[in-house]
Amino acid sequence: MAFEPWGVTMQISSHQARSIIAAGEARAKAIGVPVNIAVLDAGAQLKAFSRMDGALLGSIDIAVGKAKTAALFQMTTEEVGEFCKPGGGSPGLEQTNGGLVVFGGGLPISAPDGTFLGAVGVSGGAVQQDMEVARAALAGFEPT
C-alpha cells in the first residue's frame, strides 16, 4: 500500500517520472540535442532529474525553473510569459517566486481526469527544441 500522508494520495510516482524522462531523452537523442529534464510533483518539488551527457551545465537551473514555473501556475511556461510581456496582465510576474522562467519548455502534467500532478521542464537546446522534447516527455506520462 502506498504511503498516504493526511489522506492525500501521492500525485506522481517515481516510475511515472522516470517514464517522462525516458521519453524526453529519446526525443532529444533523435534530434541530437542533449538536454536537462526536471520532473516536479504537484507541490513544485523535484521528483526526478536527468542531465544527458553533454547537456549544458547552465541549463540545469533553467530546466528546474521551467518545471517550477509550470507547476506553480499550472500552465505552460510560454503561457505564463504572456502575462509578463509589456502590456500583459502581470508585468514583473517573472520576478516573483524566486524568479520564474517564462519561455517555452515547461509543461504541466495532469491525470486523465484533469487532476494536476506536477510539471516537466526541459532546457539545453533552442527554445523550440526544448518545447519539442518537453512535449515528447509529457507524451511518455503513463497514468495509473
Backbone bond lengths (Angstrom), bond angles and torsions (degrees), N, CA, C in turn:
res aa  C-N    CA-C-N  psi(-1)  N-CA   C-N-CA  omega(-1)  CA-C   N-CA-C  phi
1 M - - - 1.452 - - 1.530 108.91 -
2 A 1.306 115.98 137.11 1.467 121.69 -179.73 1.524 110.25 -72.19
3 F 1.310 115.95 145.64 1.451 122.16 175.44 1.514 108.98 -68.04
4 E 1.319 117.99 125.48 1.457 122.49 -178.21 1.523 109.76 -126.89
5 P 1.352 117.14 84.36 1.463 119.19 -179.03 1.524 111.63 -64.96
6 W 1.314 115.51 134.98 1.470 122.22 176.10 1.524 112.35 53.13
7 G 1.338 117.03 28.20 1.454 121.26 176.64 1.514 114.42 78.24
8 V 1.326 118.02 9.09 1.459 121.09 -179.31 1.525 108.60 -99.60
9 T 1.305 116.76 123.63 1.457 121.09 178.26 1.518 109.70 -72.64
10 M 1.328 116.77 139.38 1.458 120.64 175.68 1.530 108.10 -55.82
11 Q 1.300 117.03 134.15 1.459 121.22 -170.99 1.523 114.91 -80.74
12 I 1.318 117.34 -44.01 1.453 120.11 -178.26 1.528 107.28 -135.79
13 S 1.303 115.66 130.70 1.463 119.50 -175.53 1.526 110.93 -84.49
14 S 1.316 114.95 162.85 1.468 120.14 175.39 1.519 109.98 -61.23
15 H 1.324 116.56 -39.61 1.475 120.53 178.44 1.527 110.80 -60.75
16 Q 1.322 116.93 -45.18 1.465 120.47 179.30 1.528 110.46 -62.67
17 A 1.329 116.96 -42.74 1.465 120.76 179.80 1.526 110.90 -62.26
18 R 1.331 116.77 -42.27 1.471 120.22 178.58 1.524 111.02 -66.18
19 S 1.329 117.74 -35.44 1.468 120.99 177.78 1.525 110.88 -65.04
20 I 1.321 115.85 -39.73 1.465 120.91 177.29 1.527 109.62 -62.13
21 I 1.316 116.69 -47.24 1.462 120.72 179.68 1.522 110.87 -62.78
22 A 1.317 117.85 -44.13 1.468 120.91 -179.47 1.526 111.43 -59.80
23 A 1.330 116.71 -41.98 1.467 119.98 179.58 1.529 110.64 -66.57
24 G 1.317 116.84 -40.04 1.463 120.18 177.53 1.518 111.87 -65.60
25 E 1.319 116.98 -43.91 1.471 120.21 178.56 1.523 111.51 -61.92
26 A 1.329 116.82 -38.99 1.466 120.03 179.23 1.525 110.59 -60.92
27 R 1.327 116.81 -43.39 1.468 120.05 179.37 1.523 110.75 -68.20
28 A 1.320 117.11 -41.83 1.460 120.82 178.98 1.526 110.95 -60.38
29 K 1.329 117.14 -41.85 1.465 121.06 177.12 1.517 110.35 -63.14
30 A 1.342 116.47 -42.02 1.472 121.02 -178.54 1.529 112.12 -61.67
31 I 1.341 116.89 -33.66 1.468 119.25 -179.64 1.523 111.79 -98.35
32 G 1.337 116.68 0.76 1.457 121.26 174.65 1.515 115.47 73.42
33 V 1.335 116.61 33.20 1.465 120.69 -178.58 1.530 109.42 -126.79
34 P 1.339 118.20 109.55 1.466 119.05 176.38 1.524 110.03 -73.14
35 V 1.326 115.73 132.59 1.468 120.67 -174.90 1.517 111.44 -132.44
36 N 1.319 114.30 168.46 1.453 124.00 169.40 1.521 106.44 -104.19
37 I 1.335 116.47 137.09 1.463 121.08 -179.25 1.522 108.37 -129.73
38 A 1.323 115.90 125.30 1.462 121.86 177.85 1.519 109.45 -117.22
39 V 1.330 116.32 136.32 1.459 122.37 173.60 1.520 107.10 -119.15
40 L 1.331 116.21 124.10 1.453 122.57 178.98 1.516 109.38 -112.53
41 D 1.330 116.35 153.63 1.457 120.83 176.86 1.530 109.72 -84.70
42 A 1.317 116.21 -176.41 1.465 120.97 -176.75 1.517 113.01 -63.90
43 G 1.320 117.79 -21.43 1.463 122.14 177.52 1.517 112.59 -89.88
44 A 1.332 117.18 11.83 1.470 124.28 179.80 1.529 112.07 63.70
45 Q 1.341 115.89 31.93 1.460 121.11 176.99 1.524 109.36 -109.04
46 L 1.319 116.50 143.47 1.460 122.21 -176.71 1.523 111.69 -59.60
47 K 1.322 115.60 127.04 1.461 122.10 176.96 1.529 110.00 -106.38
48 A 1.347 117.21 -39.74 1.468 121.64 179.27 1.523 108.88 -156.99
49 F 1.321 114.81 153.12 1.466 120.32 -178.81 1.521 109.51 -149.16
50 S 1.328 115.84 146.51 1.458 120.86 174.30 1.525 109.65 -142.16
51 R 1.327 114.89 133.02 1.465 120.45 170.07 1.515 106.26 -113.97
52 M 1.328 115.52 109.96 1.456 120.39 179.95 1.525 109.53 -66.30
53 D 1.307 116.49 151.36 1.460 120.50 176.04 1.524 109.12 -55.13
54 G 1.316 116.24 128.88 1.456 121.29 179.15 1.511 115.06 88.92
55 A 1.335 118.00 -5.68 1.469 120.30 179.32 1.526 109.32 -68.06
56 L 1.308 115.64 144.14 1.457 121.35 -178.54 1.527 111.69 -63.87
57 L 1.322 116.16 132.06 1.462 120.41 178.81 1.519 111.94 -62.35
58 G 1.315 116.76 -37.99 1.460 120.78 -179.55 1.514 113.25 -65.65
59 S 1.325 116.64 -15.53 1.462 120.56 -179.41 1.521 113.59 -87.59
60 I 1.330 117.36 -7.34 1.468 119.59 178.57 1.524 109.81 -59.24
61 D 1.339 116.43 -56.13 1.464 120.41 -179.31 1.518 112.08 -62.71
62 I 1.326 116.67 -32.04 1.467 119.63 179.93 1.523 110.47 -67.55
63 A 1.335 117.50 -43.47 1.469 120.65 178.57 1.525 110.53 -60.59
64 V 1.327 116.98 -45.99 1.463 120.93 178.62 1.531 109.54 -63.96
65 G 1.328 116.81 -41.26 1.462 120.88 179.33 1.515 112.85 -63.66
66 K 1.324 116.75 -38.28 1.468 119.69 177.06 1.522 110.32 -64.96
67 A 1.320 116.82 -44.95 1.462 119.59 178.91 1.529 110.60 -63.37
68 K 1.333 116.61 -41.49 1.465 120.75 179.52 1.530 110.73 -62.49
69 T 1.320 117.00 -44.01 1.466 121.00 179.55 1.521 110.22 -61.03
70 A 1.346 116.77 -47.22 1.466 120.80 -179.98 1.530 110.91 -63.48
71 A 1.340 116.85 -36.86 1.466 120.14 -179.94 1.523 111.78 -70.77
72 L 1.326 117.35 -45.02 1.463 120.23 -177.08 1.522 113.15 -64.02
73 F 1.339 116.37 -33.77 1.460 119.83 -176.58 1.524 113.05 -108.40
74 Q 1.332 116.99 -3.34 1.461 123.16 178.91 1.526 112.03 51.45
75 M 1.341 113.33 43.64 1.463 120.89 175.51 1.519 108.28 -153.77
76 T 1.322 116.75 168.97 1.458 119.81 -178.82 1.528 109.95 -66.62
77 T 1.320 115.47 156.08 1.461 119.28 179.88 1.521 111.49 -64.55
78 E 1.323 117.11 -34.94 1.473 117.29 178.68 1.528 111.43 -69.70
79 E 1.334 118.46 -29.99 1.468 120.84 174.11 1.526 110.43 -65.82
80 V 1.326 116.52 -42.78 1.464 119.85 176.74 1.529 109.33 -61.93
81 G 1.324 116.64 -39.03 1.458 121.93 179.13 1.517 113.72 -58.71
82 E 1.320 117.03 -31.52 1.470 120.48 178.79 1.526 111.46 -62.50
83 F 1.329 116.86 -33.88 1.459 120.68 178.35 1.523 111.78 -69.31
84 C 1.324 116.70 -26.31 1.466 122.32 -173.33 1.528 113.83 -88.08
85 K 1.317 117.00 -16.89 1.466 120.98 -177.06 1.529 110.67 -65.77
86 P 1.333 116.85 154.24 1.471 119.11 173.75 1.535 109.32 -54.00
87 G 1.286 116.11 129.67 1.458 120.98 -176.79 1.517 113.35 87.65
88 G 1.331 117.12 -8.11 1.461 121.34 177.49 1.517 110.79 -72.72
89 G 1.298 115.99 172.37 1.454 121.29 -175.99 1.515 115.31 -72.47
90 S 1.331 118.45 -19.23 1.464 120.56 -176.04 1.525 111.79 -142.75
91 P 1.340 117.29 65.11 1.464 118.29 178.78 1.524 110.48 -59.68
92 G 1.319 116.07 135.11 1.451 121.48 -178.84 1.521 113.63 91.19
93 L 1.328 117.67 -3.76 1.456 121.64 -179.82 1.528 111.75 -54.88
94 E 1.331 116.76 -34.45 1.471 120.78 -178.07 1.522 112.95 -64.61
95 Q 1.314 117.34 -13.65 1.460 121.72 178.75 1.532 112.85 -88.02
96 T 1.328 116.98 -3.70 1.461 120.82 -178.13 1.526 111.82 -90.10
97 N 1.305 116.73 171.25 1.469 122.91 174.27 1.513 113.53 55.45
98 G 1.317 116.78 34.50 1.453 120.44 -179.82 1.516 113.54 78.43
99 G 1.312 117.51 10.62 1.459 123.17 -178.73 1.512 111.18 100.45
100 L 1.310 116.09 124.34 1.458 122.03 178.94 1.522 109.10 -105.72
101 V 1.322 116.30 157.44 1.467 121.74 173.99 1.520 105.65 -109.66
102 V 1.340 116.20 116.10 1.458 120.28 -168.20 1.531 113.35 -117.10
103 F 1.326 115.42 36.34 1.463 119.86 170.50 1.517 108.07 -129.50
104 G 1.314 117.79 165.61 1.457 123.78 -168.44 1.515 116.17 -54.47
105 G 1.340 114.06 146.30 1.450 121.85 176.07 1.512 114.11 131.36
106 G 1.331 117.71 -1.19 1.460 121.86 177.27 1.513 110.37 -120.49
107 L 1.338 116.40 127.83 1.464 121.43 -177.31 1.522 110.96 -131.80
108 P 1.331 117.38 140.23 1.459 119.84 173.59 1.531 110.23 -73.76
109 I 1.318 115.89 154.40 1.463 122.54 176.96 1.523 107.11 -115.50
110 S 1.325 116.10 126.83 1.463 120.85 179.54 1.520 110.32 -128.31
111 A 1.329 115.36 149.76 1.459 122.12 174.31 1.529 108.31 -72.43
112 P 1.334 117.27 163.51 1.467 119.55 177.99 1.528 114.03 -54.92
113 D 1.344 117.33 -28.16 1.466 119.95 179.25 1.526 112.93 -84.70
114 G 1.344 116.97 3.22 1.449 121.78 177.98 1.516 114.53 93.66
115 T 1.321 118.43 -4.46 1.459 121.66 178.58 1.523 109.84 -63.46
116 F 1.316 116.61 128.35 1.464 121.16 178.58 1.521 109.16 -70.86
117 L 1.336 117.10 130.11 1.461 122.51 -176.43 1.519 114.28 -114.89
118 G 1.331 117.47 -25.40 1.458 120.57 -176.37 1.506 110.70 159.66
119 A 1.332 116.12 -152.72 1.458 120.13 -177.67 1.520 110.31 -156.91
120 V 1.324 114.81 158.51 1.460 122.07 174.57 1.523 107.88 -122.31
121 G 1.322 115.87 142.07 1.457 122.11 176.35 1.510 109.87 -131.52
122 V 1.323 115.93 137.85 1.466 122.30 -177.78 1.516 109.16 -129.67
123 S 1.333 116.14 136.00 1.461 121.15 175.36 1.520 109.94 -150.41
124 G 1.311 115.46 145.53 1.461 121.48 177.85 1.506 112.91 150.47
125 G 1.314 116.82 -22.76 1.460 121.31 178.55 1.514 110.07 -115.25
126 A 1.328 115.36 -165.40 1.460 120.01 171.02 1.529 107.77 -67.10
127 V 1.309 117.52 159.85 1.465 120.98 -176.58 1.523 111.33 -53.72
128 Q 1.317 118.06 -44.86 1.470 120.45 -179.64 1.522 111.57 -62.45
129 Q 1.340 117.23 -37.44 1.466 120.82 177.15 1.527 110.56 -66.90
130 D 1.315 116.48 -43.23 1.462 120.14 177.82 1.527 110.34 -59.67
131 M 1.320 116.85 -42.18 1.460 121.11 179.44 1.528 110.59 -63.96
132 E 1.321 116.65 -41.69 1.465 121.10 179.42 1.531 110.59 -62.23
133 V 1.318 116.59 -44.63 1.465 120.89 179.96 1.532 109.90 -67.74
134 A 1.310 118.02 -40.27 1.468 121.14 178.67 1.527 110.91 -62.25
135 R 1.320 117.60 -42.41 1.471 120.31 177.95 1.526 110.70 -63.23
136 A 1.333 116.65 -41.67 1.466 120.29 177.82 1.525 110.57 -65.16
137 A 1.325 116.47 -40.03 1.467 120.53 178.16 1.528 109.87 -60.82
138 L 1.316 116.36 -47.08 1.461 120.86 -179.61 1.532 110.65 -61.41
139 A 1.320 117.17 -35.61 1.467 120.92 177.73 1.537 111.41 -64.44
140 G 1.336 116.65 -19.94 1.463 121.02 177.78 1.520 113.31 -82.91
141 F 1.331 117.33 -2.30 1.459 120.56 177.95 1.508 110.12 -65.90
142 E 1.317 116.84 128.21 1.455 122.95 -179.51 1.522 109.89 -111.99
143 P 1.344 117.20 100.19 1.462 118.87 178.78 1.533 110.36 -61.76
144 T 1.313 115.76 149.32 1.476 119.12 179.88 1.497 111.90 -83.09
